[in-house]
Amino acid sequence: MAIFKKKKGEKREWRGKRRGSNPAEPKGVGPLSGGASGSPLLPGGSGKGQFISNIVSVVLVFLIISTLYSTISSTDKVKTSEVPVSQIAQDISAGTVKSVSVSGDMVNVEYVDGTKKISKKEIEASFSETLVNYGVSAEKLAKVEISVKNESGFGYWALNLLPFIVPLLLVIFFFWMITRQVKGAGMQAFSFGQSKARIIDPNDTNQKVTFKDVAGAKEAKEELSEIVDFLKSPKKFLDIGARIPKGVLLMGAPGTGKCVTGETRLLTQKGIMRIDDVPKYFAVNEDNTVDGLRIVTLDHKDLEFHEASASHWYHLGEQATKRIITDTGVSLEGTGEHPIVVVDEKSGNLLFRRLDEVKEGEFVAVAYNTNHFGSYTKIPSPDVAYLMGVLTGDGCLTIRNRVILSTADQEVIDRVQNIARTVFGVVFSKTSSRPYDYEMRDATAKGRLIEWGLSETYAEGKRVPEWIRMAPKEYVVAYLRGLFDTDGCAEKKGNVNISSASKALIEDIQMMLLNVGIVARSYDRKKKYNGKNQSYLSIYGDFVEQFQREVGFTIKRKQKVLEATCARQRNTNVNYVPHQRGMIQVVWKQAVAVTPRNLDRAFYNESLYKNTKRYMNGERSPSIVGMNRFLDGVVEIAPTVRSLPEIAYLKRLSSGQFFFTQVKQIDYAVKHVYDLTVPHTHNFVANGVINHNTLLARAVAGEAGVPFFHLSGSEFVEMFVGVGASRVRDLFKMAKKAAPAIIFVDEIDAVGRVRGGGVGGGNDEREQTLNQILVEMDGFEPAEKVIVMAATNRPDVLDPALLRPGRFDRRVTLELPDREGREEILKIHVRKKPLAEDVNLKIVAERTPGFSGADLYSLMNEGAILAAREGRKTVAQFDLIRAIEKVMLGPERKSHILSKEEKKITAYHEAGHALVASVLPHADPVHKVSIIARGHAGGYTLKLPLEERRLQSHKEFLDDIAMSLGGYVAEETVFGDITTGPSSDLQVATALARDMVTKYGMSANLGPVALEGAGGRALFGRGVNDREYSQDVSAKIDAEVSGIMNNGRTRAREVITKHRKALDAIANELILRENLERDDFEKIIIANGIMPKRKKEEFVV
């Protein structure tokens, strides 16, 4: 499938891929890929939620008991008037009383006229004696019916016993709740050596998973069916002398082993937040899916930063971590498997490299100028945000309802007073003998400041308030301005500095400045007078001017110093692009080869030549400014180099969104780690750094109906020697008792790496744990029905002893699903979604080649959201088709309005692609053509293969290249001119032609040879130093590529010239309707004598 889109006149190609041997498709998951495996993990932070839940439970029980007590105590009360005993005596003497009933000290009186009254008698005296004492005669008393009732029944006993029982029950309940909390944390000290495996009972229908719940993994399920059969009927295997494999190793896409620590800061649509705070702001479900989280991610196709949805959030417990700190103070801490983007020293490409492979001196790519802010305006105005910045810098809140401000700048005082008067109705007053101290005594004002995010804390505990980090840009900038007005300063030597006793505050500020395009250096230093750490942040180089534009000062004296600082010439080589020597050499050689300027001696005295020579010799690296001057210069002297992929790559690196900083320090620790799954791009920006992101084993246990023990490899590892081995023994002991059973170890490479590489000479804790695993697997008797399953995405690093026969000798590889697999996965994801009658999941599966299970989940979720947003109760086929396009390209941008001329050019451009694809015999048929902008696309053509294929032929390659050039030729033919629209088409077609020559041996002149080097996996462009062929061969390659491209252009022109009427018809219909679905498009081409491509069965009447 190929989707072409245009961004402001620029063409883009989008390809959905399948895994396989198809040379036009990737042989695996791309460099930004990531996945999630393992059983569902409950989101982090659940301990706090459980504690609150327990407190609420106690309160509810107390209220229920109180209500019950009140109900019982009022059960026997009669709603009648109460009178004194003397009044009853008078009424008896008057003859108006019919009967009297005495119960305890309560007296119920019924009168002759039917009315009833109550009274209370003396406690120790009988009621008759009391009446006699009040002067009632014996004759009158005899006429009244008097009865005495003894107190009994539930109400009586409840009223007497509840005051003693209820407090006792509450005390017992309280201590029970406390012991529950202790069992989760404090009592872990008594269970170090016990296994932490989670156990799933085969009879637990809520947690049971079978093969029906796992779609799209046919071969894997077939392999594992033998395991199921053995566990169900072991006797038939043992009788014939067969032994089922003791161990099964699942290998597939990278899983959840790649994690970062909780303090890592994300850029989300709600603002900057820590990754461990995600459940606080977004709904994280029990299966780890997260609802509504959108983060900043890098599109590896064009190196543009976009907003993308995260599908899953994981809290993966404590693991060993590695922390890198760069020379700018930017840091990232995560597990050793966690990949980040670095600059390859040899090729200059951006590559993903695991943290455990990153070394000191390497350059890390940091994203800045992303301008990604929240939308919350809980803070009333930017002026209040400025006040909060001032108080963060030079203020504090006290427990005595005081707001303190200490400043010597009268301008700050004046502005703060105006804001306080407007917002709170009170102002700061001078009540201290200290000359620069002011305070505001107002509980309401302090309460509102706390509500907005300020806190009662010492200087070391200060943070950027929550509602500032999640506010729009104007609020964030106003807060930073208030902070720099108080604590910041501009120095004549060229820097803008700020310091704080709070390291977290400086880190927050650094992230906020990166977001607005300001790179700053942070570092720590001890104070001389008290030895305490102080954190500093310094803005330098070109970024001082950016600070002046975006934030600046409001205090005049600081403004003057800043203006003087910006007026001085500063060192601009702090923001440079490293390791691009090879790229620059390629561009320069191409430019010099075609320009006549190299014949002029004056050319060699120009700064362009001199600086370029330094870059190529390695004497210096170009700054962003220098790189842009170089690119402008070579394009000026040789316009033909504009189309080089190296030019596009270098332009993107120097676009002002990448900063490259060297690793200067590496630390190690053990911390709680977290991870995100981001479909499609499989990466996310955190701390400014670009980060990468076991169900099947559980299904085997569910299918066989046996207990399932599962845990992560990292859970065996502890700081105490022997703990890991003890946990292994305990795990296998439990499994043998529950046999037949399955043990599943996720990310086994955490303990199963090759031995002998540790500092302990083979005796470290990890290797002892591995040795115990090997011993336990060898210790299985033939009749023991316990099978060990494990998962890893790094089988290459496992110890050979684990992979030998008798251990993990069965290996199962998990691939991306084919069309039938995608349809089965879609059926699983629609189980709880009401579908309209027109839904056809087969069509959806056909339109989604290359989608993983997580991608299909995201598709179904987007379809349900679209239906709910439009007020419908069911999800229709139209919703799912739109969801495919939304997931791949982003939402429609109907506000992106093209001019009449631009619309016409775009329509003919897309019509050119669609027409060439329809005419050439080996191109895929067109399913949709659109000129409506989606995401960053201005228009696109969707074409899908008739059948799933694993191979691509030479003829299919040539037709794809011709189709890619269809838009270019259409513009050239119709308008006699070319726009910037086809630029991406040319890059895609050129890359495909080069792959034909260098990868697939499809060149008649060079023959069946593979010339591509074994360099790293580049995110964009090509490496230079990884080319393992001579300049002569390189020239032949270029000639072959040019020949293929020219041939494609000629074929596209022939099609468009021959079918010009069809081109006009398609373009005119696009201008009128903006969208053409497959049926409407095919009607147009049939009317113009072109038969659409169909499957053979589609032609059967």
N, C-alpha and C positions, 0 to 999 in steps of 0.2 A: 504494500500500500504506500502510496506517496501522496502527500498533501502539500500543495504549493500555496504560499501566502505572500502577501506584499505588505511591507511596512513603510508608509510614507513614500510610495513609489519604488520601494526596494523589494525584490523577490526573495522569498524564503522557501525552502523545501523541508517538509516534515515527513519523516518515514517511520511508520510503525513496523517493528522488526519481529521476526520469529527466530528462535534458536535453531540452529541446524547447520548443514553444510552449504547452504545457499551463499555463494560468494558475495552477493549483493546485500547480504544481511549479516549482522554481527554473530560471531560464533559463541556468544555468551552474553552475559549482562554487561552493559557499558561501564565505563570507568567511574561513573557516578552512581552505580547501582547499589542497592542494598535491600535487604529483606528482613523479615521477622520470622523467627522460628521459635519453637518451644511451646510449652503449654502456657495458657493465659496467666499473666501475673497481675495481682491486684495493684492498683496505682499506689504510688508513694503517698505518704501523708495520711494513710488510713488509721494510724495509731491515734493521732489527735482526734480524728472523726469518731473513732470507737470510744474514746474517753468521754467526749461530749455526749454521745449516744447513751452511755452508761449513766451519766449524771441525769439526763432527761428521763431515763427509765426510773431512777430512784424517785424523782419528783413526781412522776405520774403515779407510781405505786402509792406514795404518801397521800396524794390527792384522792385516789380511789378509796383508800382506807378511811380518810377523813370524811368523805361523802357517805360511805357506808355507816360510819359511826353516827353521823348526824341524822341519817335516815332512821336508824334503829332507835336512837334516843328520842325521836319525835313520833315514833309509830303509835304509841299509846296515848298521845296527847289529844284531847278532845277540844275542838275549837269552840269553847264556851267561856262565859265570863266568870271571873274568880271573885269571890266575896269572902269577907272574914267570917270566922266561926260564930261570932256574936250575932251576925245577921241571920245565919241559919237557925240559931236558937230562937230568935224572935219570930221567924217564919213558922217554926214548928209550934211555938206557943199560939200563933195565930191560926193554925190548922191548914195552912196552904201547902205543906210539904207532904208528898205522897210516899217517897222511899229515899233511903240513904244507903250508899255502898261505900265501904271503907277498904282501901287497898294501901297498906303501908301507912304513910302519912298523908296520902291523898284521899279526899272525901268528895264523892260524886253525889249530887242532890238532884232528885227529880220532883218537880212541883206538880200539883193537881192539874194545872192548865197545860202541862206538857213541856214547859221550859226546863232547861237543865243548867246547873251552876256547879262550880267546883270550889273547893276550899282546902286548906291545910290544917291538920289538927296538931296538937302538941305531940312531940315524939314519944315520950315515955308514958303518957296518960292514955286511958281508953277514951273513945269518943263519947260513950254514954256518960262517963264521969264528967267529962268536959261540959256536956250539955246541962247536966244537973247543976254544976257550978255556975252556969249562966242563968239559972233560975227556971229551967224547963221542968214542969211537973211530971210525975210518973204517969198520970193519966194521958197527957198529951204525947209523951214519949211512946206509950204503948200503942197509940194509933198510927204510928209511923213504922213502916217496914225497914228494919236496919239489918244489913248483911255485911259480913266481914270476909274479904278474899285474901288468901295467902299469896304472896308474890312468887312467881315461878315462870317457866318458859324461856325461850331463846332470848327474848328482849331483855329480861331481867338479868340473866347471866352475862349477856354480852355487855350490858351497861356497867356491870360490876367488874368484869375481867378485862375488857378492852383497854382501859387506862394502864394496865400492867403489861398486857401481852404486846400491844402495838409498839411501844418503845423498844421492847426486847427484840421483836422481829426486825425493826429498822436497824438496830445495831448489828444483828446477825447478817442482814442483807448487805449492809455497808462493808463489813469485813469480807464478805464473799466477793463483792465487786473488786475490792482492793487486791485480793489474792489472784483474781483473774488478770489484773494488770501486771502483777509481779511475774506471773507465769510467762507472759510474753516477752519480758525483758530481763528483769533482775534475776530470775532463776536460770537464765542461760548459763551462768557460771557453773552450774552443777551438771551440764550436759554437753561439755566441749567435745567429748569423744563420741557422742551419739550422732548418727546420720541425720542430716536435715532433709532427707528425701520426703517429698509429698506423695501420698499414697492415694490412688483412685480405686475405689472398690468396684468390681465388675457389676455389682447389683445396683450401683448408684446411677439411676437413669438420667439425673440432671447433669452428670459429668461424663457419662459414657459417650465415646466417639467411636464410630465404625467407619468402614471404607466408604459407606454411602455419604458420609460427611466430608470426604476428601475427594475432590474432583480434579481431573486434569493430570493425573499421575498414573497412567495405565501401567506402564512397564514397572514402575516401582511397586505398585500394588500386586502385580503378578509375581514379582520376586518375593514379596513378603507373604504372599498367600501360603507358601510352603511353611513359613514359620507358624502361621495360624493353624495349618493342618497338623503340624507336629504337636502344638500345645493342646489341640482338641483330641487328637487320636495318636498319642505317642507310641502305643503298643505296636502298630503295624510297621512303624519305622524300626523299632528296636528288634522286632522278631526277624527282620530280614538283614539285620546287621548294619543298617544305615544310621548315620549320626547327623543330626541337623547341625548347621554351623552354630558355634557357641556365641559368636559375636556378629552383629550386622552394623556396618558403618554407612550412615546416610550422608551423602555429599550433595551440595547444591549451592544456590545463591547465598551470598553472605547473609548472616543472621543478626541476632541481637547482641553479639559479643562486642560490637563496636559502640562504645559508650563514652559519655563525658560526665564530669562531676556536677553536683547540684548547683554550684554557684555560677555555672556557665550562663551567660546572658544571651537571650534570643531576641531577634527583631520580629515582632508579631504585629498583626493588624491592630492589636490593642496597645501597642507600645513595647518598650523594653522590659523584659521580665526574665527571672531565673528559670532554668529548665525544670527545677524541682517545684516551682510554683505553678506549673501548667494546670494541675488539677484544681488549683484555687480559682482560676479564671475560666477554665473550660471543662466541659463534662467528659470525664474519662470513664469509659464503661468497663465492666468486669473482664471483657475480652481484649482490653487495652486499646480499643479504638477510641479516638478522641474526636469530639464533635466541634467543628467550627474553627479549629486552629489553623491559621494561615501564617506562613513565615517567609522570610526572604531566602531565595534559593538562586543558584547560578545555572543558567541554561548552557550546557556544554557545547551546544551547536554554534551559538553566536557570542558566547561569553557575555551575555546580558543578564543583569539581575532582575528577577521577577518575584512576584508574590505567588506562592503555591500552597495548596492544602496539605497538611500532615494527616496521615490516616491513623497512625498509632503512636502511643506514648508508652514508654516502658520505664519502670523502676526495677533495676536488676541487682539490688543489694550491694554489699561491699565487695570490691574487687581491687586488685593491685593496679595502681595508676602511675602514669608518667606525665610530668608537667614540663612544658617548654615555656621559657620566658625569652622574649625577643629584646633587641636593643632599644625598642621604643616602649617597653614595659607591657606590651600586649602578651597575654599568656593564655594557654589552654591546657587543661588537664583531662586526661581520659585514659582508657585502657590501651594496652600496647597494640591491639588490633585496630584501633580507631584511626582511619585515614584522614589526612588533611591535604590541602593543595599547596605544593611547593614548586619552585622553579628548578627544573632539571639543569644541573651544571653543564652537561655536555651538549644537549640539544636546545636549551632555552625554552622548552615547552613547559606548560603547566601540567603537573602530574599529581595524582593522588599517591601519597606515601604514608605508610603506617607510622604511628607515633613511635613504636619501638625501633623503627628504622631511621627516624629523623635524628640528625646529628648536629652538634654545635657548628655554627657557621653557615648552615643552610638557610636559604631565603624562603620565607613563608609569605604567601599571598594574603593580604588583608583587604577586605572590602570596605570602602568608605564612600561618602557622598551618596549613600543609598536613599536618604530623605524619606524614611519610613516612620511614620508617627501614628499615634493612637488618635481616637476621636472623642475621648471622654472630657467633658467640661464640668466636672464636679466643682472645680475651683472656679469662682465666679467670673474672673477676668484675668487677662495677662498682667494687669497691675498687681493683683493679689499674688500672682506667680512671682513677680519681681520682689514683692515684700517677703515671700517665703525664701527666695534666694538670699536676700539680705540677712534674714534671721538664721538661715543655715550657715552663712559665713561668719557673722559677727553677733549672733543672738543666741538665746536659749529660752526654754520654758522651765519654770520652777514648780515645785509641788504646792507653793503658796499662791497659786493663781496669778503669777506674775509672768509677764513677757519682757525679757531683758534684751536691750540692744546697746552695744558698745561700739561707737564709731566717732572718729574725729572729723569726718566729712560733713559739712553743713548741708551740702547738696543732697546727700543721702537722707539726712534727717528731715529736710524739708519735703522731699518726695514721699518718704515713709509716713510722715504726719498727715499729708493729704490723703493718702490711701487709707490709713487707719480711721481718719475722720469720716471718710465716705462709706467705708465698709462696716465699721464697728460702732461709729458714733462716739468714740473716745480717742485720745491721743496719748503719746508717750510723754512722760513728765520727768523732770530732773529732781530726783529725791535722794541721790547719793552724793557724797562729798567728792567722789571721783569725777574728774572733769568730763569724761567721755561716756559715762554710763547713763542710760535712760531706761525707764521701765513703764509698763502699762499694766495696771492692776484691774483686771476685768475677767471674771470667770467665763463669761459668755464668749469673749474674744479668744481666750485661750482654748476653750472647748472647740470652737470652730476651726482654729488652726490645727488642733490635733485631729479633727475630723478630716481635714484636707491633707493630712499625712505627716505633719511635723510631730516630733515625739519629745518626751522628757528624757533626755539622755545627756551623758557627758560628751565632750568633743570627740572621743574615740569611737563613739557609737553612732555618729551622724551618718545618714544616708539621704540620697535624693528621694523625696517623698513619692509614694506610690502613684498619687494622682497627677504628679508632674511627669513621671515616666510614661504615663498612659494618656497624656494630653496632646492636643494638636501642636503644630510646630511653633506658632506664635507664643504659646504658653511656655514651651520648653526653652525657647530663646530668651524670653523675658526672665525666666528663672536663672538661666546661666548669666545673664547680664547683671542681675542683682548679686549673684555670687561673686562675679569678678569685680563688681564695683566695690565690694567690701574686702575680699581676701586676695584679689588679683592685682597684678602690677605689670606695667610694660617697662622693659629695660632698654636703655639706649644701645646696648650691644646687639639687640635684634630679637629678643625673646619676649614672650608674654608668659608669666608664671603665676601659679597658684599653689598653695600648700594646705595641708590639713592633717590633724592627728588621726583622722579616720581613713584607713586604706580603702575601705569599701566605697566611701564617698568619692575618692579620686578615681577609682575604677569605674564608677557610675558616670562621672563627668567625662572620662575618656571615651566611653561608649557613646554618649550623647554627642560629643564633639565629632567623633567619626561619622555619625549619622548625618551631620550637616556639612560634611566635607572638610573637617579640620583634623589633621593628624597631629597628635601631641605625644611627647615622651614622658612616661611616668617612672618614678624611681623612689626608693626609700633611703633615708639617711637618719642617723641618730643625732639628737640634739646634744650639744656639748654641755649645756648646764644641767640637764637632768638625765641624760642617757636614754630617753624615750625615743621610739621611732616616730619620724615625721614623714609623711608621704608628700611627694612633690609632683607637679605636672607642668611641663614646659612646652609651649607652642613655638615653633621655629621655622626658618626658611620661608618658602612661598606661603605656608599656611598662616602666617601672621596677617597677610592681606586678606585671606579668606576669613579669619577671625574678625577683622575690622568690618568686613561686609556683612557677615552673618550675625555676629553678637556685639562686639565692641563694648565701649564704656559709655556711661551717661555723665560721668564726672569730668568736668572740663580739663582739669590738670592732667588726668590720665589720658584724655583724648589727645591732648597736645603731644604727650610723649609717644603715644601710639602712632600718630601721624608722622612724627619725626622718625620713628622706627621704620615705618613703611616706606618713607622717602629715601632712606639709606639703601645702598646696594648690599644685598645679603647673599649668603651662600645658597644657591638654588640647587646644588647637587646633592641635597639631602633626600630628595624624592626621585630616585633613579631606578632604571629598569635593568636588572642584572642579567648576565649570561646570554645576551642577545648578539654576541659577536658573530656567530655563524649565520643567523638570519640577516644581519646587516650586510655581511659579505655577499650573500646571494643577491640581495636587492641591488647592492652597489655594482656588482659585476654585470648584472642585466642592464642597469642604467648606462654604465660607461660603454657597454658594447654597442649601444644604438645611438648615443648622442655624439654630435660633431664637436661638442664643447671640449672633449678631451684632447683635441688637436691644438687648442689655444693655451699658450703658456700661462696666461693670466688665470686660467681655471685652477691651476695648482697652487695659487696663492690665496684663493678664496677660503673663507672659514668653513664652508661646506666640505671641501676636500680635506682640510687639515683636521677638522673634528672627526670626520668619518675614518680617516687613517688611524687616529688614536683609538676609536672604537674597535676597529678591525684588528689592531695590534694588541688589544687588551690593556692599553695604558690607562684607560678609564671607561666607565660605564656611562651611557647617556642618561641625563635627567629626563623627566617628562617633557620639559620645555625643549631640551636638546633633541629628543627623539622626534618630537613634532616638527622641529626645524629641519631635521634630516629628511623626514618623509615628504614634507612640502618641497624641499630642495630637489630630491631625486625625481619626484613627479614633474617638477618644472622643467628639468633638463631632459627627461625621458618620459613623456606622458604614457607610453605603452606599458610601463611597469605598474600602472595603477591597478591592473587586474591580477597582479600576483597575489597568491594566498598569503605570502609572507608580509606583504604590505597591509592586508586586512588584519592579520594577527597583531602586528606591531602597533597599528592604529588603536586596536582595542586595548592593548596593554597600557597605552599612553593616553587613554580616554579620560583619565581623572577619576576612575572608580577602583583602581588597584594600587595598593601601596605595598612595597616589598621590604620586609624587615628581617634581619638576621637573627637566628637563634643564638643566644649568648649563655643560657643557663638551663640545666636540666635537673629536675628533682623527682623523687619517687615517694609514693605514699600508698595508703590503703583507704579508700573512701567509697561512699555510696555513689553509684553511677546510674545514668539515665540515657535514654536514646529515643530518637524519633524515626518514624518511617515516612518518607516523602515520595509518593509514587512519581514515576516518570523521570524527574531530575535526580532523585535519590541523594540529595545533599541539602545542607542548610547552613546559613551564616550564623555563627555563634562566637561571641567575643571578637567579632570582626573577621575571624578565621573561617574559611570555607571547609565544612566538615562532611564526611561521608555519612551515611546512616547505617515444630516437633510434634507438629500435629500428627504426622504420619505414624510415628512410633506409637503414639497414644491410640491411634485407630487400630493398630495391630492387636493391642491388648483388649480393646473393646470388642473387636471381631472374634477373638478367641475366648472372651469371657474370663480373663484372668486378671489378678491384681497388677497394677501398674505403678512402679516406683520411679519417680522422675526427679532429677535435680541437675544443677549446672556444675560443670567441671570446677569452676572457681570456688564452689562451696566446700570442696575438700580442703582448700588451702587455708591455713591459719598461721599465726605468728609462733605458736608453740610447736616444738618439735614432736612429731609422732601423732599429732591430732588428725592429720589427713589420713594416715594409714589406719588409725583407729576408726574413723568414720567409714572407710571402705569396708573394714571387717564387719562393722555393725550393719551396714547396708546389705551386704551379701548374706549375713546371718538372718536378717528379717525376710529377705527374698526366698531363701531356702525353706524357711518355716511356712511361707505362704505358697510354695510351689504347687502347681505350675504358675510362673510369674515372669514379668518382664522388668528389667532394670533399664532405664533410659538416662544416659548422661549427655546433656547438651553441652556443646562447645568443649569437647573432650581435649582439644589442643591446649587448654589451659593447664592441664596436668600431664598430657600425653606427648609432649615434645621430645625430640631426640635427647637422650641422656648424655651426660658428660660435659655439657657446656656451662654448667653452673660454677659459681665460685667455690662451692663446697667440694669440688672434685668428685661429683656423683653422689654426695651424701646430703644434699640439701633437702628441705622439706618436700618440695614438689616431686623430686625423683624418688623419695621414699614412698610417696603416695602412689606413683606410677608402678613401682616395684610391687606394692601390695595388690594393686589391680591385676597385674600379671599373675601373681601367686593365686589369687582367688579364682581367676578364669581357668588356670591350669588345674585347680583343685576340684572342678566339677566332675562328679562321677557320671558315667554314661546314662544312668537312670534319672539323674537330677534334671528336672524340667524347668530350668531357669535360663533365660536367654538375655544377653546383654546387647542393647542397642545404643548407638552413640551417633551424634551429629557433629559435623565440622565443615567449615568452608576453607580449611587449610590442610587437606590430607597430605600435602607435600612436607609438612613439618613434623608429622607424627613419627614416633619412634618405630623403627622396623619391627621390633618385637611385638608390637600391637597388631601388626598387619600379617604376621605369619599364619600359616594354616593352624587351625585349632583355636584361634582367637578371633580377631575381626577379619575373617577371610571372605566374607560376603560384603560386597560394596554396591550400594544402590545410589544411582545418580538421579536427581530431580530436575526435570527440564521444564521450560515454559510450555503451557498447554497448547494443543492444536485446536482446530475449529470445534471438534466434538468435545474436547476437554473444556473449552471455554463455555460451551453451551451447558455442560453439566455444572460448572462452577456458577454460572448465572442462575441455574435452577435452585441452587442452594441459597444464594443471596436474595431470592425473591420469596422465600418461604413465608416471611412475615409481612410482605408488602401486598396490598390489594391491587391486582392488575386488571386493566381494561381488557375487553374481549379481543381487541386487535393486536395485542402484544405477541410478537413472534421472536422468541429468543434465538432462533436459528439465524435470522437476519442480523441480529445484534452481534452474534458470534462471528459471522462472516465479515462484519465491518470492523472487527477489533483484533486483527492478527498482531502478535507481539505483545498483547496485554497479559500481565501476570494476574494471579488471583487477587492481589491487593488492588490492582488497577480496575478489575471488574467490580470489586466491592465499591470502589469510589464511583464508578459509573452508575451503578444502581442507586447509590445514595443521592447522587446529583439529580437523577431522574425523579426520585421521590420528592426532593426539595423543589424542583421545578413545578411538579404537580400541586404540591401544597401551597406554593406561593401564588398559584393561579386559582386557588380555592376549589380544587377538585379532590374527590375522595379516592380516586384510583389513579394508578400510573399507566399512561398510555404509551403506545409505540413511539409516537412523536416525541414524548419526553425523553425516551431512551436514546433516540437518534440525536436529539439536541445535546443530550448529556455526553455522548461520544465526542462531539465537536467541542463542547465546553471543556471537557477534561484534557483534550489534546491541544486546543488553541486558546482557551480562555473564553470569557463571556463576550457576547456581542457588544460592539461599541457603536450604537446607532447615532450617537452624538458626533462621531467622527465623520464629518460631512466633506465629501470631495467636491471640487468645482466641476462644472459641466465637462470641461476638457479633460480633467484628471479621471473622471468617471468613464469617459469614452476610452481613454488610453488603457485603463485598468480592464475594462470589458474586453477589448480586443486582445490584450495580453493573455487573460485567462482563456479566452476563446481559442487563441493559438495553441496553448497547451492541450486543451480538450480535443481540438480537431486533429492534431497530429497523433495524439494517443488513440483516437478512434479509427484512423486510417491505417497506421502502421500495424502489420499483422502480429508482431510479437510484443506489443505494448499492452499493459493492463487496461481493461475498460473503465470508462469514466462513470462514477456514481453520483457526483455532485459538482457543480461549479457555482461559485459565489463571489460577489464583489462587496459583500458586507464585511466591515472590519470586525475581527475577533481578536481579543487580546492585543498583541502588537502586530497582527496581520491585517493588511488592507484588503486582501482578496485571496482565494485559494481554490485549487482544483483537487478533488478527492478521487483517486483511482484505486481500485482493489483488484487483486488477482482473481481469476475465475476459480482456481483451485489452490489449496495449500501446496506449496512447493518447497523443496529443500535445496534445489540446485537452480542455477541461472546460467543460460547459455550465452554464447558470444553474440548471437543475433538479438537476444533480449537486451543485452547491455547496449548495443548500438541503437535500438529503438528507444530505450530509456533516455539516452543522451540526446537523440533527436527531439524527443518529447520535451526534455528540459529546455531545449533551445527554441521551442515553439513560440513562447512569449517574446523572445528577443527578435525572431524573424518576423512575427506579426507586427510589432512596432516598427521595424525597419521597412516592411512592405507597405503598410497602410499610411504611416505618417512621414516616411522618409527621414526619420530621426530616431534616436535611441535615448531612453531615459535611464535613470539609475535603477529602475525596477528590476532588470534582469541580472543584477550584480550577483545575487546569491545563487541564481540558476547557473551562472557561469562557474561559480566556485564548486557547486555540487557536481556539475557535468565534468569539469576538469578533474576533480578528485576521482570520479568514477573512471574516466579514461586513463588516468595514471595508474589506478589499481589494476585495470585490465593489462597494462603493459608490465608493471613491476611485481604484481602479486600472482596473477592467474595465467601468465604465459600466453596471452592472446594477441601477441604481436608477431606479424609475419617476418619482420626483419630481425628482431631479437630472439625469436624462437621460444621454446618452452623452458624459460628460466624464471626463478623468483629472485628479484633483485632488492626487495625491501630489507632494510636492516632490522636488527633485533632490538631497536630502541624501546624506550618506555612508552606507556600508553598516553599519547598526547590528548589533551582536551580539545585542541583547536590547531589547525595548521599542520605543518610537517616539521619533523626534525631535520637538521642539516648534517650534523656530525655523525648521525647514525646511518648515513648512506654508504654502503659498502661497495661502491663502484667508481670507476674513473670518470674524469671530465668528459672523455670521448663518449663513454656509454651514457652519461647524463645528457649530452647533446642529442644522442640518438633517441633517448627516452622523450625528450622535449619535442623532437621532430615527430615521433609516433603519436604523442598526445595531441599535437597540433593537427596532424592528419585526421585523427579520429574526430576531433571537434569540428573541423572543416567539413568532413563527410556528414556529420550530423546536421550541421547548418544547411548543407546543400539539400539533404533529404527533407528537412523541415520546410525549406523554401519551395521545393517541388510540390509538397502536399498543399501548402497554403495557396500557391499560385493556381494549382489545378482546381481546388475547391474554394475559391474566393467567395462564391455566393454563400456557401455554407458558413464560412467564417463571419461574413456580414450578418447572416441570419442569427447565429449564436450570440454575437456581440450586441446586436440590436435588442434581442430578447433579454439579455443580461441587463442592459441599460434600463429597460422597461420594468423588469421584475426583480432584479438584483440576485435572485437565487434560481438555479435550475437543478431540479432533481433528475434522477436517471431517466425516468419515463419521459418527462418533457424534453430532455436533451436528445433522447433517441428519436423522438418524433421529428425533431428539426433535422437531424442528419439523414434520417430515412427519406424525408421529403426532398433532400438534396442528393439522393442517390448513393448514400453510404449505409451499408448494412452494419448494425451494431454487433459487437462480439457477445456471444451467448454460449452457455454450456450446451453440450449436445442434447441433453434431455429437455432443454427449454424449447427446442424446435419441434419436438414430437407433438402432433396434434391429438 
